[in-house]
Structure formats: C-alpha cells, structure tokens
Amino acid sequence: MTTRPSIKNEQEYKSALEAIEQLLESEPGTPQGAEFEVLARLIEEYEDIHYPLKE
C-alpha cells in the first residue's frame, strides 16, 4: 500500500483533493485503488482537525 505523510497545511489539502478526484473510479485492489484509500484517510484526518462537524 502507498504511504504518504500526513497533510500539514491547506495547500497540501487542496492538492490531495485534486489527486483523489483523479482516482474516484479506481478499482479496489489496484495500485490506484490503494492510493485512493490512503488519500481518503489523510483527507478525513485533516478535515476532522480543521473542519470538525458541529453537532
């Protein structure tokens, strides 16, 4: 599985969003699918910290 460092700032966040958009139709079990999963996790972690949902 591809490893990436965590997203540290807004510029990296925007780059990750652009990258994941290109991978939206990736098949699970492929290198692109693995990259999608990693990016999704990193984006989610960044959003949880910087854009928390209010209840």
N, C-alpha and C positions, 0 to 999 in steps of 0.2 A: 504494500500500500504506500502511496505517496505521502511523504511527510512535509509539512510546511511549518514555518514558525508562526506564532500567533499574530493576529492582526493588531498592530500597535497604534495606528492613527487613522484619521478619516480618509486620507489618500489611499492607504493600503486597503481600507474597507471598500472604497469605490472601485478599486482595481479588482478586488475579489468578486464584487457583484458583477462586473463586466465579464470576468473569466467564467463565473458559474453560468451566466446566461448562455455562453457558447456551449456549455456542457449539458444543458437541460434535457436533451434527448439521448444522452449516453445510456448504453445498456449496462445493467449491473453485471459485475464480474469482468468487465473490461478495464484497461488502464484509465480510460476516460471516466468510466463509472466510479472508479476508486477516487479519482481526482475530484469528482463531483461531491462525493461523500465527505472528503476531507474539507473541501471549501465550505460545504454546508455547515459542518460542525464549527469551523472557525468563525464563520459569519454569525452563527447563532450565539456563540460565546461573546463576540464583540457586541452584538445587539443587546444581549442580556445585561451587559455592564453599562453601555452608553445610551441605550434606548429601552429602558425597562417598561414593561406594560403596567399601566396603573389599574388597580382593581377598583 
